[in-house]
Amino acid sequence: MDVDDLGPLPAHSDLGASGMDRWSHCPGSFHLSRRERRKTPTIHAATGTVAHMLVEQGIAVLTAGGDAVSELSGYNGVVSNVDGYDVLVDADMIAGVKHMLDYVTARTAELGVPPLVEQTVFLDSYFEAGAPPPVRLFGRCDVQFRAGGFVEVVDYKNGSGVVVNVTDNMQLMFYGAGVLAELTAQGLWPSRMRLTVVQPNARTPEKVRSQDLTTLDVAIWVDEVLVPAVRACEDPDAPYATGSWCRFCPVAHACPALLGAAREAARTQFDDSAEADTVAERLALAERVILWAEAMKGFGLLRIKEGLRVPGWAEVPTRPTRRWTDTAAVERLLAGHDIWERKLRSPAQVEKLVGRSSDAWTVASTFVESKSSGTKLARVTSDDAGLGFDDLEG
């Protein structure tokens, strides 16, 4: 099937790689996202966009034989406006990007081929000509390596709140299937594939994580996972399903399943004699209610900013922070008073100041201890039902 048969290519696919974990588990979200107003991007998404731009720029410099580290250092302190957010490029962001560049440099040397950067891959060819998918299936890979019978897909993750699991990762499998579709259309059939996540800010020692598989594994995944998931989304009455994928849903505020959970919670009775399983069920219900409530508040703020008058609600400033407008004048006025303090900055502040990749921080970090100040309630498994509210925007 010719992908052009499906019309012009939109900016993003409603059945794209980054959202596949959501729409494959919750096919009802596909139609909902096409008819309901979507929430605005977050500051974390905007920050990730800037980091990806630096990765692309850095690889371009490397490919041209230049000094990418020096080039990127010139961006330190630069502020970019993305989706209405002012994103600061700081030493931490540059250090994370350098981690990605180091990996790409090493793999380029090992494989003997240059990286392919920000390439769009299509998966429409996996569907019969008479039964195309409801929308174009495509995604943009951060980095690819194609070396004979071997292919590697590398995805950069700038966030720290959610540690991305690379094993059977829907987004990476989507990219891998797209690369495979392109190569087989050219009469090529690589035998091995590696899916890699580079996440320098992850709260785990392993900043680079990979899964090796055969291209036959990818082809089986297409038949058993991708195609059935897309077909399920075609059903106008496709069901909704809540789970960890809800945290990044662009229309969570309009989700009938989450609204139903909120209504169920309002009818729930609590008592001290509840068994452990009952408490667990109610906590899972509470997660869904919190997600819906936060999504609804964000959507309400968006509409009010657009001029909608909502009875009883208004956009108000956040709690103000007092600061001096003229420090020199204050110093002169209060001369003779003990207005100064000097103390060692916190480990987090020092790490940001000197840079986590610096030799000074490498030594200083040996004098850092991590000690919790108390306890809180949290999940202790990777159960799909967990919504991870501490890391909703990670």
N, C-alpha and C positions, 0 to 999 in steps of 0.2 A: 504494500500500500504506500502511495506517495504521501508524505506528511503534509504536502501543500493542499491536499484534498480537504483538510480540516480547517482551512482558512488562515488568516494572518496570525503570526505568533504574538501572543500577549506578553506583557512584562513578566508575569508569573503564571505558573500553572496551578489551577485549583486542585489538581491531582499531581502535585509535584513531589520532589524528593524530601524536602524539609518537613512537609506535613504528613508524610505517609504513615508514620506511626499513629497519627490521629485518625486519618480517614480510613485506614485499613481496619482499625479496631472499631471505629464509630462511623459507619457509612452514612448515617443520617446527617452528620456534620457537613458533608459535601453539599447537599442541597441547601442546608441552613446557611452556609457561608456564602452561597450565591444569591440569596434573597434578603439576607439581613445585613445591616450596616456593621462593618467590622471595627474592632477596637483599634486605636492608634498604636503605632509601634512604641516600644519602650526605650528608655535611655540605654538599656543593656543591649538591645538590638542595634541601636544607632552606634554604640561603641564598637560592637562587633563589625559593623559595616566599615568603620574607619580602619580597624585593625586589618581587615581583609584587603582594603585598598593599599595599606602599607606592605602587606605580604606580596601583592601583585607587583607593586613598584620595586620592592627589594629583589624579587626574582628577575625582573626585567634588567635591573642593574647587574646582577650576577651573570646573567646570560650574555650581557654585553661586555663582560670582563671587568666591570667596575668594582668599586669598594662599596658594597651595599650597607655596611655598618655605618660608615661615614655619611653616606647619603641619608640614611634614616635618622641619624643623630641630628641632622639639620631640621627635622620636623619636631623635635622636642620643644614643647611649649606652644605649638601651633593649635589653634582651636578651629574645628570644622563644624558647621551647622548641618546636621543630618536629621531629617524628619522633625524639624523644630527644636532639636536638642543641640546645645553647644557641647561638643565632645573635645576634651583636651587630650592631646597626644603627650604622654608623659614617659618617664624612664621605664616604668613597669610595662607599658604597652610595647615600647620599643624592644625591651628585653624578651617579651613573649614572641614578638615577630621574629627576632633573631633566632630564637629556638627553632622556629619553623624553617627559617632560611638555612640553619645549620643542617637540619635533617635533609632538606632538598639538595643541598650541596653534597652531602655524603652519598645520597642515593644516586645522584647524577654521576658521581665518580665510580660508584660500584657497578652501576648498570651500563654506563657508557653511552647513555642517550640523554638528550636535553628534556627538561620537564615541559609538559603542555599545561598552560595556565588558563584558568577561567574558560574552559571549553564547554559548550552546550551539547548535551547528549539527548537523544530522542529515543522513546520506547514505543512509539506508535506502531512500528513494524511488527510487534508481537501480536497484533490483533488482525483478524481476517478483514479483507478489503470490504466485504459487505457488512461488517459489524465493527466499525471503528469505535474507539473509546469516546465518551461523552465530551471530553475536552482534550487538548493536546497534552501529551505526557512528555515532559522534558525537565531538565535540571542543569545547573552549571557546576561542574567539578572545580574545586580549588586548584588541584594539581593532579596530573596523570603522568605515569611513565609507561611507555610501550616499548618493550625490548624483546622482539622475536615472539616466542611463545609465552612471554610473561607480561602481565599488566598489573600496575599498582595504582590505586586511587587513594589520594591523600586529602583529608579534610581537616581544615584548621578550625579549632574551637577556642574562642577567646574567653569564654565564661569560666567561672570558678565554682558557682553554686551547685551545678549539676554535673557530676562526673559522667561523661559519655561512655557508655558501654559499647565496645566495638564489635562484640560477638553478635552475629545475626542482626546487625544494626540496619533498620529499614532504609534509612537515608543512603547509607553506603552501598547497600545491595542494589538500590535503585540506580545509583551512579554506575556501579559495576555492570548492571544489565544494559544500561545505555551504551557504555563503551563496547560491550560485547556485540550489541546490535549493529553498531557502526562498523566494527571490524569484520563481522561475518558478511555484511553487505558488500565488503570489498574482497570477499573470497578468502579471508583470513580466519583462523580459528586458534587463538591462543589456548594453551592447556592449563595455565596456572594464573591465579589472581590473588593479590594481596590488598586488603582493605585496611587503611591506616588512619588513625585519629591522632593529631598532634594537639594537645591541650596543655600548654605550659602553666596555666594558672589553676589547674585542677588540684583539689585537695587530696592528692595521692602521689606516692613517689614515682609512679610510672607516668611520665608526661607524654610518652609515645606508646601507643598500643595498637597492635595489628592482629588481623585474622587472616590466615592463609587458607585458601580453598581452591577447588578446581573450577574451571568454567562450566563443567557439567553441573556442579552444585548450583551455580548461578542460573543455568538454564532450567533446572528443576524448580528453583525458587520462583522463577517467572511463571511457570505453569501452575504451581501449587499455591502460590501466595499472591503475586502481583495481579495476574489476570482475574482470579476470582474476586479479589478485593475491589478492583475497578468495576467489574460487573455488578457487585453488590451495591456500589454507589449509584448505579444507574436507576435503581428501583426508587420511584418517587416516595414510597413508603418505607424506605430503608430505616432500620432501627437505630436508636441512639444507645451508646454504651459509655458509662463513665469509667474513668481510670486515670493512670498517670499521664496519659496523653492529653487530658483536659487542661493541664496547666498552661499550654501554649495555644489553646484553641482561640481563634480570632473572634468567635461568636459565642463564647461561653455565657455571656450575659443573656442571650436569647435561647439558651438550651432548655428544652422542656424536661429533660431528664434531671438536670441540676435544679431546676425550679421545683420539680416533683420531690427531690430530696429535701429541699428547704421546707416544703409543706409537710412532708412526713416528719421532719424534725420538730416542727411546731406542735405536732400531736403526740410526740414521744413523752412518756412518763419516766422519771428517773427515781430510782430508789437505791438504798444502801445495800440491799441484798442481791443485787445483780451479779450473775456469774461472769467469769472472765470472758467467755465467748460473747455474752451480751454487751459487755463494756467495749469489746473490740468492734463489734458491729456498730455501736453507737458512735464510737470515735471515727470510724470510716464514714459514717453518715455526716458527722460534723465537718469532716474534710470537704465533702462535696458542698455543704452549705457555705463554708467559708469561701471556697472558690467562686461560687455563684455570686455571693455578696460582694466580693472584691471586684469581680468582673462588672457587676451592675453599677457599682460606684464609679468605676473608671469610665464606663459608657455614659453614665449620667453627666459626669464632668465634661466629657467631650461635647455632648449635645448642648449643655449650658454655654460652653465657650463659643459654640456656633450661633448663639442667640436665642435658643429655645427657652421660654419661661417655664420653669418647673415649680409649681406651688410648694412653698415650704423649703425650697433648696436654692442655694446660690453659690457661686464661686467666691471663696474668701481666701485671703492670704494665709500662708502657713505661719507658724509661730515665729515672730521676728527674733533676730539675733542682733544684739547691740554691738557696735563697733565704732572706733574713732574715725572721724572724717578728716582730721588734720592732726596726725601724731606729733609733728614738730611743734605745733601750737600748744598741745597738751603738755609736752615735755617742758616747754618754757614756763607755762603757767604753774606747773606743779613742781618746779625745780626745788630741791631741798626736801621733798617728800620721798618716802620709800615706795616708789611705784614700780620698781623693776623686780623681776624674779628670774632665776636661772636654774634650770633643771634638765636632766638628761631626757631626750625625747623617747617615746615608746619604741619597741622593736619594729612595729609596723611603720611608724613615721621615719625611723632611721633607714629601714630597708628601701622605702620609697625615695628618700633623700639621696642615698649613695648608689642605689641601683642593686637589685638582687644578683646581677651577674658580675658585680665588681669583686675584686680580690679582698677589698676591705670588708665587705659584707660577708664574704665566705668565712673569714676569720671571726668577725664579730658574732655571727650567727651561732657559733659554738657556745656562746654564753647566754643563749636564749632558752628559756624553758616555757612550755605551754602547760598552763594549769587552769582548769575550769573553776569558775567562781561559784558554781552551783549545779543544779540539775534541771532538766526540762523533759517533757514528754516527746518522744520521737519514735518512729518506726525502726525496727531492728532487722527487717528483711527488705528485699527488693520486690516485694509483692506488687503486681501491676495495679492493684487497687490503691496503692499509696500515691497521693497526689503531690507530696513534697512541698508543703506550703512555705517552708523556710526558704525555698529556692525557686519560687514561682517565676522569677525573672532572670535566673542564672544562665 
